[in-house]
Amino acid sequence: QVQLVESGGGLVQAGGSLRLSCAASGSIFRINVMGWYRQAPGKQRELVARITSAGTTNVADSVKGRFTISRDNAKNTVYLQMNSLKPEDTAVYYCAFGLITGTPSYWGQGTQVTVSS
């Protein structure tokens, strides 16, 4: 089992910044991927960004150039730096952990990000 604890959500004005953090603990396999997904009301959950234990990243086109994903393998922690936030970024953001291929095996509890116009 892997436990994920997220922090860093909140309310921010458009154009502002937030940084999300997610710490993993438990039975962590060495080769893995950690990432962030988001779900807005009435919409499906979507990938925001993911990063493998080797540092390879995938970032959604909708946030490319504004969001940066990074990780500290020694701390089993992944970060999402979100700049130039837009109202359409408003959603619940979920941390995810799993094997490099396939869907995530574990999810965090979610953290709300609200961007006001």
Backbone bond lengths (Angstrom), bond angles and torsions (degrees), N, CA, C in turn:
res aa  C-N    CA-C-N  psi(-1)  N-CA   C-N-CA  omega(-1)  CA-C   N-CA-C  phi
1 Q - - - 1.455 - - 1.520 110.31 -
2 V 1.315 115.04 144.72 1.459 122.29 177.01 1.525 108.04 -124.08
3 Q 1.309 115.19 133.03 1.457 120.47 176.76 1.534 108.79 -107.84
4 L 1.321 116.02 139.23 1.460 122.31 -179.49 1.516 108.96 -123.20
5 V 1.314 116.02 128.04 1.460 120.92 179.24 1.520 108.56 -121.48
6 E 1.315 115.58 118.92 1.461 122.12 -176.62 1.524 110.94 -100.33
7 S 1.310 115.45 155.23 1.462 120.96 173.86 1.519 108.89 -155.54
8 G 1.326 115.49 160.80 1.451 119.77 171.73 1.514 116.82 109.80
9 G 1.310 118.55 -3.20 1.459 118.91 178.67 1.515 110.96 -72.76
10 G 1.333 115.50 176.25 1.455 119.53 178.33 1.504 112.53 158.93
11 L 1.335 113.97 -165.34 1.462 122.11 -179.13 1.520 108.98 -107.39
12 V 1.316 116.09 132.45 1.457 120.82 -179.40 1.520 108.89 -145.34
13 Q 1.314 115.99 152.23 1.458 119.93 176.12 1.513 110.87 -79.08
14 A 1.309 115.53 155.73 1.461 120.55 177.37 1.530 109.74 -55.67
15 G 1.329 114.48 137.07 1.453 120.31 -176.66 1.507 113.68 92.66
16 G 1.330 116.15 -10.65 1.451 120.80 -178.69 1.516 112.62 -83.52
17 S 1.337 114.44 -174.45 1.462 121.10 -176.53 1.523 110.68 -132.34
18 L 1.320 114.58 151.19 1.456 122.55 171.56 1.519 108.07 -142.83
19 R 1.321 115.54 155.25 1.454 120.91 175.58 1.519 108.55 -126.87
20 L 1.312 115.57 122.28 1.457 121.75 176.37 1.522 109.57 -97.68
21 S 1.323 115.21 144.76 1.460 121.33 175.38 1.516 109.28 -128.58
22 C 1.313 115.79 149.90 1.459 121.25 177.77 1.521 108.41 -144.55
23 A 1.317 116.11 118.83 1.458 121.73 179.44 1.521 109.84 -104.51
24 A 1.317 115.53 129.99 1.460 122.05 178.98 1.522 109.95 -102.30
25 S 1.325 115.33 143.59 1.461 120.80 176.33 1.522 108.52 -145.57
26 G 1.334 115.01 162.59 1.453 119.30 179.14 1.525 111.36 109.69
27 S 1.314 115.70 -143.35 1.468 121.60 -175.80 1.527 110.36 -87.22
28 I 1.315 115.15 78.08 1.468 120.62 -174.12 1.512 109.73 -89.80
29 F 1.326 116.43 120.78 1.449 119.52 176.80 1.526 108.75 -82.47
30 R 1.327 114.65 146.08 1.462 120.74 -168.09 1.525 112.98 -62.59
31 I 1.316 116.62 -43.86 1.469 120.61 -179.33 1.527 107.69 -96.43
32 N 1.318 115.28 112.59 1.452 118.27 -172.96 1.518 110.64 -153.23
33 V 1.289 114.62 176.34 1.464 120.42 173.95 1.523 107.63 -131.51
34 M 1.316 115.46 139.33 1.465 121.84 174.13 1.520 107.33 -122.22
35 G 1.296 115.62 148.14 1.447 117.18 -177.46 1.507 113.09 -161.91
36 W 1.316 114.10 -179.92 1.451 122.83 178.98 1.524 109.49 -125.92
37 Y 1.310 114.77 132.86 1.445 122.98 172.82 1.521 107.24 -120.45
38 R 1.312 116.09 162.41 1.456 118.89 176.45 1.520 110.09 -140.88
39 Q 1.326 113.84 154.37 1.454 119.82 178.28 1.520 108.97 -139.99
40 A 1.314 114.73 117.30 1.456 121.38 176.23 1.528 109.23 -91.78
41 P 1.319 117.99 157.75 1.469 120.25 -179.40 1.526 111.67 -55.49
42 G 1.315 116.19 129.68 1.456 121.36 177.69 1.509 114.91 77.50
43 K 1.331 116.68 5.54 1.462 119.61 -179.18 1.525 110.69 -121.69
44 Q 1.315 114.70 163.64 1.452 119.72 177.76 1.527 110.70 -78.61
45 R 1.306 114.86 155.03 1.451 119.57 175.16 1.526 108.62 -66.98
46 E 1.329 116.27 136.75 1.458 120.29 -177.82 1.524 110.65 -132.44
47 L 1.320 114.59 151.82 1.455 120.55 176.94 1.530 109.52 -71.21
48 V 1.328 115.37 134.11 1.459 120.74 173.16 1.526 109.06 -100.10
49 A 1.321 116.58 -53.70 1.458 121.23 179.90 1.519 108.62 -164.17
50 R 1.339 115.52 151.83 1.452 120.93 177.92 1.510 108.98 -143.05
51 I 1.330 115.98 154.30 1.459 121.12 -179.10 1.514 108.82 -144.10
52 T 1.326 115.75 132.54 1.452 120.00 179.74 1.527 110.42 -83.39
53 S 1.315 115.64 168.75 1.455 120.31 177.96 1.525 111.31 -64.14
54 A 1.331 117.69 -19.70 1.463 121.61 176.59 1.523 111.92 -87.95
55 G 1.336 117.30 -8.14 1.456 120.43 176.91 1.512 115.93 100.61
56 T 1.316 117.48 3.25 1.459 120.43 177.29 1.525 109.85 -74.52
57 T 1.327 115.91 132.95 1.462 120.03 -175.41 1.523 112.40 -118.18
58 N 1.328 114.96 152.35 1.454 123.42 168.88 1.527 106.19 -130.99
59 V 1.315 116.27 130.93 1.459 120.85 -177.84 1.525 108.86 -129.50
60 A 1.315 116.50 134.48 1.454 120.91 179.54 1.526 110.43 -63.45
61 D 1.325 115.83 144.10 1.462 120.40 -179.17 1.529 111.71 -58.45
62 S 1.324 116.49 -32.97 1.455 120.32 -175.61 1.528 113.50 -67.43
63 V 1.314 116.68 -18.40 1.471 119.63 -178.68 1.522 112.09 -121.22
64 K 1.308 117.26 -0.72 1.456 120.59 -177.52 1.531 109.64 -60.59
65 G 1.330 115.08 134.36 1.460 119.89 -178.33 1.512 113.35 89.43
66 R 1.336 116.82 -13.86 1.474 120.22 179.25 1.524 111.46 -116.03
67 F 1.334 116.80 -35.70 1.462 121.41 -178.79 1.520 109.82 -108.07
68 T 1.327 115.53 143.67 1.459 121.46 177.29 1.520 109.05 -130.30
69 I 1.323 115.79 129.19 1.446 120.49 176.77 1.521 109.33 -104.20
70 S 1.327 115.40 141.66 1.462 120.56 177.76 1.522 108.17 -149.70
71 R 1.317 116.14 169.23 1.453 119.23 179.82 1.513 111.02 -150.40
72 D 1.322 114.57 154.86 1.451 122.48 174.53 1.526 105.97 -118.27
73 N 1.319 116.80 103.30 1.467 120.35 -175.69 1.531 111.77 -65.30
74 A 1.302 116.87 -31.73 1.467 119.64 179.61 1.534 111.29 -64.89
75 K 1.323 115.94 -29.80 1.459 121.43 179.74 1.525 112.81 -102.70
76 N 1.328 116.40 -0.52 1.477 120.56 -176.60 1.524 110.77 50.55
77 T 1.298 115.18 45.38 1.462 121.25 -175.46 1.519 110.12 -126.83
78 V 1.323 115.30 138.80 1.451 121.71 176.52 1.524 108.17 -117.88
79 Y 1.324 114.83 145.65 1.460 121.36 -177.81 1.527 109.67 -123.99
80 L 1.319 114.85 150.86 1.454 120.39 172.45 1.521 107.35 -131.91
81 Q 1.325 115.37 107.87 1.453 121.17 176.00 1.523 107.91 -88.56
82 M 1.315 116.02 119.85 1.461 120.93 -176.22 1.527 108.97 -115.62
83 N 1.318 115.38 114.56 1.458 122.16 179.43 1.524 110.08 -114.71
84 S 1.312 115.57 163.41 1.469 121.56 178.19 1.518 111.15 49.36
85 L 1.299 115.71 48.17 1.462 120.64 -175.92 1.521 111.65 -64.97
86 K 1.329 114.81 145.08 1.451 122.81 -179.24 1.536 109.28 -119.71
87 P 1.310 117.65 156.65 1.472 119.21 177.39 1.531 112.79 -55.43
88 E 1.317 117.24 -32.75 1.464 120.03 179.47 1.523 113.22 -71.65
89 D 1.316 118.14 -6.11 1.463 121.38 173.15 1.528 111.76 -82.72
90 T 1.318 116.41 -7.16 1.464 120.45 179.06 1.525 110.59 -61.22
91 A 1.325 115.65 124.96 1.462 121.33 -177.59 1.528 108.79 -177.67
92 V 1.312 114.59 171.97 1.458 120.35 166.61 1.521 106.83 -89.01
93 Y 1.301 115.95 126.69 1.460 121.73 -178.66 1.523 108.97 -101.99
94 Y 1.329 114.97 129.88 1.453 121.69 -177.33 1.521 110.28 -116.12
95 C 1.307 115.68 132.78 1.457 121.45 171.48 1.523 108.37 -82.04
96 A 1.314 116.21 144.97 1.458 120.79 -178.46 1.524 110.14 -136.91
97 F 1.333 114.91 151.19 1.469 121.42 -178.13 1.515 108.56 -142.56
98 G 1.345 115.69 139.27 1.448 117.20 177.03 1.514 112.68 -179.25
99 L 1.328 114.32 -168.14 1.451 120.23 174.57 1.527 109.19 -71.83
100 I 1.315 115.70 161.87 1.461 119.81 -176.84 1.524 110.90 -64.90
101 T 1.316 117.59 -36.40 1.462 120.59 177.02 1.525 109.21 -99.93
102 G 1.307 115.63 150.46 1.457 120.50 177.43 1.510 112.56 89.37
103 T 1.299 115.21 -177.19 1.467 121.79 -179.01 1.528 110.01 -82.44
104 P 1.331 116.95 158.87 1.465 119.53 179.54 1.523 112.47 -59.32
105 S 1.323 114.57 146.52 1.460 119.76 179.85 1.524 112.26 -93.15
106 Y 1.320 115.45 -26.23 1.463 120.51 -176.42 1.531 109.75 -134.81
107 W 1.334 112.71 147.40 1.464 119.66 -178.58 1.524 110.65 -129.88
108 G 1.328 115.39 147.07 1.447 119.83 171.09 1.518 110.43 -80.14
109 Q 1.318 115.58 178.29 1.469 120.56 -175.71 1.530 112.21 -79.43
110 G 1.304 117.34 -14.44 1.461 121.15 179.58 1.521 111.54 96.09
111 T 1.320 115.67 144.61 1.452 121.42 176.48 1.532 108.20 -134.90
112 Q 1.317 115.85 134.31 1.453 120.75 -175.35 1.526 110.73 -80.62
113 V 1.321 115.04 132.16 1.462 122.15 171.88 1.522 106.83 -120.06
114 T 1.317 116.38 121.64 1.455 121.35 179.55 1.519 108.95 -123.05
115 V 1.328 115.86 125.36 1.455 121.96 -179.96 1.522 108.13 -113.77
116 S 1.314 116.02 117.35 1.456 119.85 -179.02 1.525 110.43 -92.69
117 S 1.318 115.04 149.13 1.471 119.52 -177.77 1.522 111.21 -91.09
